[in-house]
Amino acid sequence: MKQGRPTMADAIAVTSETVDALLPELPRLVRMTLGFASKLRHGLLDVILPDGRTVRLGNNAPGPAATMKVFDYGFASRLLRSGDIGIAEAYLRGEWDTPDLTQFLYLFCVNQDWMQTMKIGKPVIERVRQSGSAYYSSDCPMAGHQIESGLESPRAPEHPLRLLRIAYGL
């Protein structure tokens, strides 16, 4: 461990695709929360679990680094239910802490645009997820990629003309 921060060897790097396999013993809502947070666009978040393991999330592009120490998994349901208000309530209840609250908040500020679009796109992402369809499409390439990043098992959107080719066996 360097300067109080876990090394890559100490931390479990988690993505939305690997969280269930790497941390199957965690409650489902916690795994969902970690999977969502693993998609942070800028910076990284080290989450120290109650058992002492460190989970590394994000690190997709340069940005701030923050640490979150979890004491009670109830933080996950609050976050998923109420977003920023929920995570603040969990902090006030002592369900988690951080050695540097300013850095933690800064990490989420630089990722705010992405998190807001995920919140707006949630109903569409849920419909795609619930449909069980092998394919989906969007007339907006940016929206298609936002849907892809919101799915637990990401699959790329298909171009409408490709769907026609698939449908007609061409």
Phi, psi and omega per residue, in radians:
M1 nan 2.295 3.130
K2 -1.895 2.271 3.033
Q3 0.783 0.760 3.078
G4 1.344 0.005 -3.108
R5 -1.936 2.286 3.140
P6 -1.059 2.539 3.038
T7 -1.387 2.950 3.116
M8 -1.012 -0.613 -3.137
A9 -1.184 -0.544 -3.131
D10 -1.380 -0.564 -3.033
A11 -1.568 2.573 3.056
I12 -1.668 1.899 3.115
A13 -1.327 2.136 -3.044
V14 -2.095 2.450 2.977
T15 -2.118 2.986 3.124
S16 -1.119 -0.429 3.137
E17 -1.411 -0.444 -3.030
T18 -1.875 -0.169 -3.018
V19 -1.038 -0.721 -3.121
D20 -1.155 -0.676 -3.127
A21 -1.299 -0.662 -3.079
L22 -1.415 -0.487 -3.066
L23 -2.330 0.935 -3.036
P24 -1.136 -0.389 -3.087
E25 -1.390 -0.217 3.135
L26 -1.329 2.618 3.078
P27 -0.996 2.583 -3.079
R28 -0.956 -0.770 -3.127
L29 -1.111 -0.585 3.097
V30 -1.183 -0.771 3.122
R31 -1.109 -0.667 3.085
M32 -1.093 -0.768 3.140
T33 -1.097 -0.806 3.125
L34 -1.115 -0.688 3.101
G35 -1.081 -0.738 3.103
F36 -1.130 -0.833 -3.104
A37 -1.162 -0.413 3.129
S38 -1.139 -0.266 -3.116
K39 -1.615 0.184 3.071
L40 -0.868 2.268 -3.083
R41 -1.318 -0.659 -3.051
H42 -2.227 2.273 3.083
G43 1.489 -3.027 -3.130
L44 -2.490 2.724 3.109
L45 -2.227 2.127 3.004
D46 -1.661 2.141 3.130
V47 -1.892 2.067 3.109
I48 -1.643 2.019 -3.095
L49 -1.341 2.843 3.129
P50 -0.978 -0.497 3.137
D51 -1.477 0.041 3.076
G52 1.693 -0.225 3.102
R53 -1.198 2.608 3.102
T54 -1.953 2.260 3.099
V55 -1.906 2.226 3.140
R56 -1.763 2.211 -3.087
L57 -2.129 2.606 3.098
G58 1.452 -2.256 -3.125
N59 1.119 0.513 -3.140
N60 -1.477 -0.414 3.106
A61 -2.732 2.788 -3.139
P62 -0.971 2.606 3.122
G63 2.917 -3.030 -3.100
P64 -1.187 2.724 3.083
A65 -2.054 2.389 -3.141
A66 -2.424 2.843 3.120
T67 -2.213 2.463 3.118
M68 -2.275 2.178 3.091
K69 -1.826 2.091 -3.089
V70 -1.632 2.289 3.074
F71 -1.915 -0.474 -3.062
D72 -2.511 2.191 -3.111
Y73 -1.182 -0.095 3.070
G74 -1.046 -0.347 3.128
F75 -1.000 -0.591 -3.049
A76 -1.147 -0.781 -3.140
S77 -1.171 -0.632 3.089
R78 -1.125 -0.755 3.133
L79 -1.121 -0.827 -3.112
L80 -1.164 -0.588 -3.107
R81 -1.376 -0.707 -2.963
S82 -2.232 0.166 3.058
G83 1.046 -2.283 -3.059
D84 -1.109 -0.599 3.092
I85 -1.164 -0.713 3.135
G86 -1.107 -0.740 -3.133
I87 -1.221 -0.571 3.073
A88 -1.172 -0.734 3.101
E89 -1.078 -0.726 3.135
A90 -1.113 -0.653 3.100
Y91 -1.121 -0.813 -3.137
L92 -1.129 -0.506 3.114
R93 -1.428 -0.093 3.133
G94 1.394 0.358 3.140
E95 -1.349 -0.325 3.071
W96 -2.716 2.860 3.116
D97 -2.579 2.987 3.102
T98 -2.565 2.520 3.104
P99 -1.253 -0.299 -3.113
D100 -2.526 1.567 -3.095
L101 -1.068 -0.646 3.128
T102 -1.061 -0.779 3.138
Q103 -1.161 -0.697 3.100
F104 -1.042 -0.843 -3.139
L105 -1.148 -0.663 3.109
Y106 -1.075 -0.738 3.104
L107 -0.970 -0.775 -3.117
F108 -1.349 -0.439 3.046
C109 -1.154 -0.758 -3.120
V110 -1.252 -0.264 3.095
N111 -1.851 0.137 -3.027
Q112 -1.051 -0.745 -3.125
D113 -1.033 -0.801 3.141
W114 -1.104 -0.763 -3.115
M115 -1.141 -0.639 3.128
Q116 -1.162 -0.733 3.119
T117 -1.158 -0.580 3.083
M118 -1.145 -0.669 3.129
K119 -1.145 -0.768 3.130
I120 -1.138 -0.700 -3.091
G121 -1.414 -0.086 -3.055
K122 -0.933 -0.789 3.134
P123 -1.068 -0.674 3.129
V124 -1.210 -0.756 3.119
I125 -1.043 -0.749 3.120
E126 -1.087 -0.710 3.134
R127 -1.138 -0.713 3.107
V128 -1.126 -0.779 -3.127
R129 -1.073 -0.812 -3.072
Q130 -1.264 -0.404 -3.102
S131 -1.149 -0.491 -3.103
G132 1.224 0.150 -3.109
S133 -1.200 2.559 3.104
A134 -1.338 -0.359 -3.081
Y135 -2.353 2.730 2.957
Y136 -2.623 2.822 -3.115
S137 -2.505 2.819 3.061
S138 -2.537 2.464 3.096
D139 -1.340 -0.114 3.095
C140 -1.991 1.952 -3.125
P141 -0.982 -0.665 3.140
M142 -1.142 -0.725 3.117
A143 -1.138 -0.665 3.111
G144 -1.048 -0.735 3.128
H145 -1.283 -0.505 3.065
Q146 -1.183 -0.711 3.075
I147 -1.073 -0.790 3.125
E148 -0.989 -0.775 -3.095
S149 -1.268 -0.318 3.128
G150 -1.549 -0.233 3.141
L151 -1.379 2.505 3.135
E152 -1.131 -0.662 3.059
S153 -2.035 1.520 -3.010
P154 -1.004 2.384 2.983
R155 -2.422 2.428 -3.035
A156 -1.215 2.576 3.053
P157 -1.197 2.630 3.123
E158 -1.781 2.523 3.056
H159 -1.185 2.464 -3.120
P160 -0.959 -0.636 3.116
L161 -1.188 -0.594 3.069
R162 -1.149 -0.660 3.088
L163 -1.090 -0.673 3.077
L164 -1.113 -0.743 3.105
R165 -1.068 -0.749 3.119
I166 -1.118 -0.785 -3.106
A167 -1.070 -0.656 -3.098
Y168 -1.718 0.117 3.093
G169 1.151 0.550 -3.125
L170 -1.648 nan nan
